[in-house]
Amino acid sequence: MGYFSNGTEGNMYEEKYCEKCIHYGESGEECTILTLHTCWNYEQTTDETKKTALDLLIPPAKVGLGNEICTMFHPKQEPPGPNHLPGCRYYGDDRQPDASCAGSGGACSAT
């Protein structure tokens, strides 16, 4: 994992990805991967074994600073909006439809 340099950076990652993942509990409790990153964040700077483990779970960004999406990320199903086409799923903050909407000409949208 690319090192979380401070709590704000970790919180932003958690909000962007973790809170939208099925592994993040309904009551807001953290998943095991997030817990490991929280516990080992500083230790990974001196312990190569912990750094390797964390890098496998949340890879560092290929370009620039930051981190890639968690390798265990699986999005929660969002309730369909009024313009939702059956069978379409949505990922990320921008609510982009995934490949299940390929035949819709991009007509899928969620509210």
FIGU-540974 format. One record per residue: residue number from 1; residue in one letter; x, y, z of N, C-alpha, C in turn. Coordinates in Angstrom, 3 decimals. Each point is the difference from the previous one (the first is absolute). Layout:
+------+------+----------+----------+----------+----------+----------+----------+----------+----------+----------+
! bafi ! fifi !     n.xx !     n.yy !     n.zz !    ca.xx !    ca.yy !    ca.zz !     c.xx !     c.yy !     c.zz !
+------+------+----------+----------+----------+----------+----------+----------+----------+----------+----------+
!  NUM !    A !        X !        Y !        Z !        X !        Y !        Z !        X !        Y !        Z !
...
+------+------+----------+----------+----------+----------+----------+----------+----------+----------+----------+
END
This chain:
+------+------+----------+----------+----------+----------+----------+----------+----------+----------+----------+
! bafi ! fifi !     n.xx !     n.yy !     n.zz !    ca.xx !    ca.yy !    ca.zz !     c.xx !     c.yy !     c.zz !
+------+------+----------+----------+----------+----------+----------+----------+----------+----------+----------+
!    1 !    M !    0.846 !   -1.170 !    0.000 !   -0.846 !    1.170 !    0.000 !    0.882 !    1.220 !    0.000 !
!    2 !    G !   -0.376 !    0.981 !   -0.764 !    0.629 !    1.294 !    0.155 !   -0.327 !    0.511 !    1.393 !
!    3 !    Y !    0.964 !    0.442 !    0.666 !   -0.104 !    0.466 !    1.382 !   -1.063 !    1.092 !    0.134 !
!    4 !    F !   -0.925 !   -0.132 !    0.964 !   -0.929 !    1.082 !    0.320 !    0.781 !    0.995 !    0.857 !
!    5 !    S !    0.238 !    1.169 !   -0.519 !    0.875 !    0.950 !    0.686 !   -0.639 !    0.640 !    1.220 !
!    6 !    N !   -1.321 !   -0.027 !    0.094 !   -0.681 !    0.560 !    1.166 !   -1.419 !   -0.555 !    0.079 !
!    7 !    G !   -0.676 !    0.322 !    1.082 !   -1.356 !   -0.511 !    0.208 !   -0.989 !    0.481 !   -1.040 !
!    8 !    T !    0.174 !    1.229 !   -0.475 !   -0.911 !    0.534 !   -1.009 !    0.085 !   -0.809 !   -1.284 !
!    9 !    E !    1.206 !   -0.330 !   -0.412 !    0.171 !   -0.803 !   -1.216 !   -0.647 !   -1.366 !    0.159 !
!   10 !    G !    0.179 !   -0.621 !    1.159 !   -0.633 !   -1.294 !    0.276 !   -1.516 !    0.104 !    0.016 !
!   11 !    N !   -0.521 !    1.072 !    0.612 !   -1.444 !    0.200 !    0.050 !   -0.591 !    0.230 !   -1.387 !
!   12 !    M !    0.730 !    0.720 !   -0.841 !   -0.477 !    0.249 !   -1.362 !   -0.067 !   -1.303 !   -0.797 !
!   13 !    Y !    1.000 !   -0.864 !    0.171 !   -0.004 !   -1.298 !   -0.672 !   -1.180 !   -0.832 !    0.493 !
!   14 !    E !   -0.197 !   -0.011 !    1.307 !   -1.094 !   -0.764 !    0.598 !   -1.349 !    0.470 !   -0.551 !
!   15 !    E !   -0.173 !    1.308 !   -0.112 !   -1.256 !    0.545 !   -0.517 !   -0.188 !   -0.338 !   -1.482 !
!   16 !    K !    1.082 !    0.098 !   -0.767 !   -0.079 !   -0.225 !   -1.451 !   -0.263 !   -1.463 !   -0.344 !
!   17 !    Y !    0.660 !   -0.921 !    0.711 !   -0.109 !   -1.414 !   -0.348 !   -0.663 !   -0.850 !    1.086 !
!   18 !    C !    0.544 !    0.019 !    1.189 !   -0.422 !   -0.945 !    1.040 !   -1.489 !    0.083 !    0.323 !
!   19 !    E !   -0.495 !    1.202 !    0.150 !   -1.405 !    0.167 !    0.362 !   -0.944 !   -0.481 !   -1.096 !
!   20 !    K !    0.509 !   -0.198 !   -1.208 !   -0.809 !   -0.461 !   -1.123 !    0.182 !   -1.496 !   -0.277 !
!   21 !    C !    0.748 !   -0.666 !    0.856 !    0.342 !   -1.416 !   -0.192 !   -0.856 !   -0.891 !    0.902 !
!   22 !    I !   -0.333 !   -1.194 !   -0.502 !   -0.805 !   -0.927 !    0.796 !    0.744 !   -0.486 !    1.243 !
!   23 !    H !    1.317 !    0.089 !    0.012 !    0.770 !   -0.460 !    1.156 !    0.014 !    1.001 !    1.151 !
!   24 !    Y !   -0.477 !    1.185 !   -0.262 !   -0.107 !    1.047 !    1.015 !   -1.379 !   -0.164 !    0.626 !
!   25 !    G !   -0.052 !   -0.317 !    1.269 !   -1.250 !   -0.380 !    0.658 !   -1.101 !    1.032 !   -0.054 !
!   26 !    E !   -1.214 !   -0.478 !    0.110 !   -1.177 !    0.864 !   -0.024 !    0.028 !    1.052 !    1.100 !
!   27 !    S !    0.548 !   -0.343 !    1.155 !    0.038 !    0.959 !    1.099 !    1.261 !    0.870 !   -0.056 !
!   28 !    G !    0.787 !   -0.125 !   -1.085 !    1.172 !    0.848 !   -0.181 !    1.294 !   -0.596 !    0.517 !
!   29 !    E !   -0.021 !   -1.224 !    0.517 !    1.254 !   -0.575 !    0.487 !    0.926 !   -0.289 !   -1.177 !
!   30 !    E !    1.263 !    0.025 !    0.280 !    1.004 !   -0.168 !   -1.039 !    0.176 !   -1.455 !   -0.395 !
!   31 !    C !    0.434 !   -0.207 !   -1.219 !    0.333 !   -1.351 !   -0.446 !    1.419 !   -0.343 !    0.470 !
!   32 !    T !    0.373 !   -1.247 !   -0.112 !    1.304 !   -0.472 !    0.451 !    1.136 !    0.692 !   -0.748 !
!   33 !    I !   -0.171 !    0.231 !   -1.284 !    1.051 !    0.636 !   -0.794 !    0.247 !    1.429 !    0.473 !
!   34 !    L !   -1.071 !    0.738 !    0.232 !    0.151 !    1.368 !    0.498 !    0.625 !   -0.006 !    1.397 !
!   35 !    T !   -0.383 !   -0.957 !    0.832 !    0.574 !   -0.108 !    1.340 !    1.507 !   -0.263 !   -0.079 !
!   36 !    L !    0.422 !   -0.913 !   -0.881 !    1.434 !   -0.268 !   -0.169 !    0.752 !    1.253 !   -0.445 !
!   37 !    H !   -0.568 !    0.730 !   -0.937 !    0.664 !    1.215 !   -0.459 !    0.096 !    1.038 !    1.102 !
!   38 !    T !   -1.014 !    0.088 !    0.809 !    0.026 !    0.940 !    1.122 !    1.071 !   -0.404 !    1.014 !
!   39 !    C !    0.064 !   -1.286 !    0.326 !    0.944 !   -0.485 !    1.013 !    1.450 !   -0.010 !   -0.491 !
!   40 !    W !    0.211 !   -0.292 !   -1.277 !    1.355 !   -0.169 !   -0.519 !    0.503 !    1.181 !   -0.819 !
!   41 !    N !   -0.776 !    1.066 !   -0.110 !    0.391 !    1.113 !   -0.871 !    1.403 !    0.505 !    0.304 !
!   42 !    Y !    0.298 !    0.300 !    1.249 !    1.333 !    0.510 !    0.349 !    1.040 !   -1.105 !    0.014 !
!   43 !    E !   -0.380 !   -1.200 !    0.430 !    0.945 !   -1.114 !    0.075 !    0.507 !   -0.428 !   -1.364 !
!   44 !    Q !   -0.786 !    0.203 !   -1.048 !    0.422 !   -0.439 !   -1.332 !    1.236 !    0.745 !   -0.493 !
!   45 !    T !    0.312 !    1.145 !    0.608 !    1.181 !    0.748 !   -0.439 !    1.296 !   -0.683 !    0.413 !
!   46 !    T !   -0.065 !   -0.884 !    1.011 !    1.205 !   -0.693 !    0.468 !   -0.120 !   -1.519 !   -0.073 !
!   47 !    D !   -1.159 !   -0.515 !   -0.349 !   -0.222 !   -1.451 !   -0.046 !   -0.432 !   -0.385 !   -1.414 !
!   48 !    E !    0.931 !   -0.560 !   -0.769 !   -0.252 !   -0.329 !   -1.403 !   -1.105 !   -1.048 !   -0.165 !
!   49 !    T !   -0.130 !   -0.933 !    0.945 !   -1.044 !   -1.020 !   -0.079 !   -1.385 !    0.638 !    0.095 !
!   50 !    K !   -0.176 !    0.927 !    0.925 !   -1.286 !    0.682 !    0.149 !   -0.281 !    0.889 !   -1.213 !
!   51 !    K !    1.024 !    0.675 !   -0.508 !   -0.181 !    0.839 !   -1.184 !   -0.440 !   -0.837 !   -1.196 !
!   52 !    T !    0.616 !   -1.149 !   -0.192 !   -0.363 !   -0.881 !   -1.115 !   -1.450 !   -0.462 !    0.122 !
!   53 !    A !   -0.404 !   -0.385 !    1.207 !   -1.381 !   -0.435 !    0.224 !   -0.980 !    1.128 !   -0.296 !
!   54 !    L !    0.295 !    1.202 !    0.487 !   -0.899 !    1.128 !   -0.218 !   -0.045 !    0.398 !   -1.472 !
!   55 !    D !    1.137 !   -0.069 !   -0.700 !    0.042 !    0.330 !   -1.424 !   -0.854 !   -0.960 !   -0.833 !
!   56 !    L !   -0.111 !   -1.243 !    0.432 !   -0.835 !   -0.967 !   -0.713 !   -1.482 !    0.313 !    0.161 !
!   57 !    L !   -0.379 !    0.549 !    1.138 !   -1.406 !    0.279 !    0.279 !   -0.460 !    1.334 !   -0.583 !
!   58 !    I !    0.770 !    1.049 !    0.221 !   -0.287 !    1.312 !   -0.584 !    1.280 !    0.451 !   -0.705 !
!   59 !    P !    0.074 !   -0.237 !   -1.305 !    1.224 !    0.325 !   -0.730 !    0.255 !    1.509 !   -0.039 !
!   60 !    P !    1.280 !    0.387 !    0.044 !    0.325 !    1.419 !   -0.162 !   -0.344 !    0.448 !   -1.423 !
!   61 !    A !   -0.268 !    1.279 !   -0.169 !   -0.312 !    0.540 !   -1.327 !    1.150 !   -0.260 !   -0.961 !
!   62 !    K !   -0.350 !   -0.338 !   -1.225 !    1.024 !   -0.245 !   -1.016 !    0.671 !    1.302 !   -0.436 !
!   63 !    V !   -0.744 !    1.103 !    0.063 !    0.506 !    1.307 !   -0.381 !   -0.356 !    0.984 !    1.105 !
!   64 !    G !    0.960 !    0.748 !    0.450 !   -0.248 !    1.014 !    1.014 !   -0.170 !   -0.583 !    1.390 !
!   65 !    L !   -0.581 !    0.808 !    0.864 !   -0.218 !   -0.411 !    1.383 !   -1.373 !   -0.629 !    0.153 !
!   66 !    G !   -0.205 !   -0.664 !    1.126 !   -1.310 !   -0.569 !    0.282 !   -0.025 !   -1.502 !   -0.133 !
!   67 !    N !   -1.200 !   -0.541 !   -0.039 !   -0.199 !   -1.444 !   -0.013 !   -1.029 !   -0.396 !   -1.034 !
!   68 !    E !    0.151 !   -1.202 !   -0.505 !   -0.991 !   -0.582 !   -0.898 !   -1.174 !   -0.518 !    0.828 !
!   69 !    I !   -1.016 !   -0.470 !   -0.669 !   -1.152 !   -0.582 !    0.679 !    0.411 !   -1.326 !    0.651 !
!   70 !    C !   -0.585 !   -0.311 !    1.124 !    0.291 !   -1.233 !    0.735 !   -0.284 !   -1.218 !   -0.879 !
!   71 !    T !    0.867 !   -0.989 !    0.071 !   -0.180 !   -1.205 !   -0.809 !   -1.210 !   -0.824 !    0.444 !
!   72 !    M !   -0.514 !    0.257 !    1.188 !   -1.181 !   -0.715 !    0.493 !   -1.278 !    0.834 !   -0.142 !
!   73 !    F !    0.090 !    1.160 !   -0.673 !   -1.159 !    0.870 !   -0.147 !   -1.093 !   -0.668 !   -0.816 !
!   74 !    H !   -1.193 !    0.001 !    0.545 !   -1.184 !   -0.488 !   -0.696 !   -1.124 !    0.969 !    0.355 !
!   75 !    P !   -0.510 !    0.752 !   -0.978 !   -0.954 !    1.064 !    0.313 !   -1.321 !   -0.518 !    0.556 !
!   76 !    K !   -0.534 !    0.792 !    0.913 !   -1.346 !   -0.281 !    0.496 !   -0.973 !    0.258 !   -1.136 !
!   77 !    Q !   -1.078 !   -0.742 !   -0.014 !   -1.044 !    0.255 !   -0.983 !   -0.761 !    1.245 !    0.421 !
!   78 !    E !   -0.149 !    0.921 !   -0.914 !   -0.750 !    1.210 !    0.273 !   -1.450 !   -0.214 !   -0.419 !
!   79 !    P !   -0.933 !    0.594 !    0.725 !   -1.392 !   -0.123 !   -0.425 !   -0.181 !    0.685 !   -1.347 !
!   80 !    P !   -0.801 !   -0.586 !   -0.877 !   -0.179 !    0.604 !   -1.320 !   -0.701 !    1.346 !    0.076 !
!   81 !    G !    0.453 !    0.929 !   -0.827 !   -0.639 !    1.308 !   -0.112 !   -1.128 !   -0.069 !   -1.010 !
!   82 !    P !   -0.709 !    1.088 !   -0.206 !   -1.144 !   -0.012 !   -0.909 !    0.389 !   -0.235 !   -1.463 !
!   83 !    N !    1.247 !    0.302 !   -0.394 !    0.441 !   -0.201 !   -1.379 !    0.860 !   -1.238 !   -0.170 !
!   84 !    H !    0.037 !   -0.827 !    1.004 !    0.838 !   -1.194 !    0.006 !   -0.546 !   -1.041 !   -0.963 !
!   85 !    L !    0.864 !   -0.522 !   -0.864 !   -0.393 !   -1.093 !   -0.879 !    0.243 !   -1.318 !    0.711 !
!   86 !    P !   -0.885 !   -0.960 !   -0.119 !    0.185 !   -1.296 !    0.670 !    1.332 !   -0.632 !   -0.379 !
!   87 !    G !    0.676 !   -0.556 !    0.977 !    1.256 !   -0.696 !   -0.227 !    1.237 !    0.877 !    0.042 !
!   88 !    C !   -0.155 !    1.321 !    0.115 !    1.151 !    0.891 !    0.042 !    0.503 !    0.149 !    1.422 !
!   89 !    R !    1.321 !    0.043 !    0.140 !    0.633 !    0.241 !    1.297 !    0.833 !    1.261 !   -0.124 !
!   90 !    Y !    0.228 !    0.682 !    1.126 !    0.706 !    1.277 !   -0.008 !    1.159 !   -0.044 !    0.965 !
!   91 !    Y !    1.131 !    0.610 !   -0.392 !    1.212 !   -0.025 !    0.808 !    0.538 !    1.407 !    0.179 !
!   92 !    G !    0.467 !    0.288 !    1.193 !    0.733 !    1.226 !    0.249 !   -0.871 !    1.213 !    0.235 !
!   93 !    D !    0.668 !    1.095 !    0.351 !   -0.682 !    1.252 !    0.321 !   -0.739 !    0.589 !   -1.196 !
!   94 !    D !    0.490 !   -0.241 !   -1.212 !   -0.612 !    0.617 !   -1.167 !   -1.142 !   -0.830 !   -0.566 !
!   95 !    R !   -0.322 !   -1.104 !    0.656 !   -1.121 !   -0.865 !   -0.369 !    0.059 !   -0.443 !   -1.461 !
!   96 !    Q !    1.181 !   -0.416 !   -0.415 !    0.165 !   -0.489 !   -1.356 !   -0.546 !   -1.419 !   -0.101 !
!   97 !    P !   -0.784 !   -0.287 !   -1.042 !   -0.476 !   -1.368 !   -0.162 !    1.145 !   -0.914 !   -0.394 !
!   98 !    D !   -0.090 !   -1.243 !    0.413 !    1.038 !   -0.961 !   -0.366 !   -0.365 !   -0.644 !   -1.345 !
!   99 !    A !    0.718 !   -1.055 !   -0.364 !   -0.187 !   -0.663 !   -1.292 !   -1.384 !   -0.610 !   -0.156 !
!  100 !    S !   -0.748 !   -0.201 !    1.087 !   -1.336 !   -0.578 !   -0.112 !   -0.939 !    0.909 !   -0.791 !
!  101 !    C !    0.373 !    1.258 !   -0.186 !   -0.837 !    0.965 !   -0.712 !    0.476 !    0.219 !   -1.430 !
!  102 !    A !    0.890 !   -0.852 !   -0.491 !    0.646 !    0.222 !   -1.293 !   -1.012 !    0.198 !   -1.135 !
!  103 !    G !   -1.099 !   -0.704 !    0.037 !   -0.977 !    0.109 !   -1.092 !   -0.960 !    1.154 !    0.148 !
!  104 !    S !    0.119 !    0.776 !    1.053 !   -0.974 !    1.068 !    0.246 !    0.427 !    1.333 !   -0.596 !
!  105 !    G !    1.182 !    0.059 !   -0.627 !    0.471 !    1.253 !   -0.556 !    0.287 !    1.043 !    1.065 !
!  106 !    G !    0.335 !   -0.467 !    1.218 !    0.303 !    0.931 !    1.068 !   -1.225 !    0.631 !    0.623 !
!  107 !    A !   -1.182 !   -0.580 !   -0.283 !   -1.246 !    0.598 !    0.488 !   -0.230 !   -0.227 !    1.482 !
!  108 !    C !    0.769 !   -0.866 !    0.614 !   -0.191 !   -0.252 !    1.423 !    0.356 !    1.252 !    0.792 !
!  109 !    S !   -0.757 !    0.268 !    1.022 !    0.356 !    1.058 !    0.930 !   -0.598 !   -0.328 !    1.346 !
!  110 !    A !    0.658 !    0.440 !    1.033 !   -0.502 !   -0.222 !    1.354 !   -0.114 !    1.342 !    0.676 !
!  111 !    T !   -0.888 !    0.098 !    0.929 !   -0.171 !    1.277 !    0.706 !    0.665 !   -0.065 !    1.340 !
+------+------+----------+----------+----------+----------+----------+----------+----------+----------+----------+
END
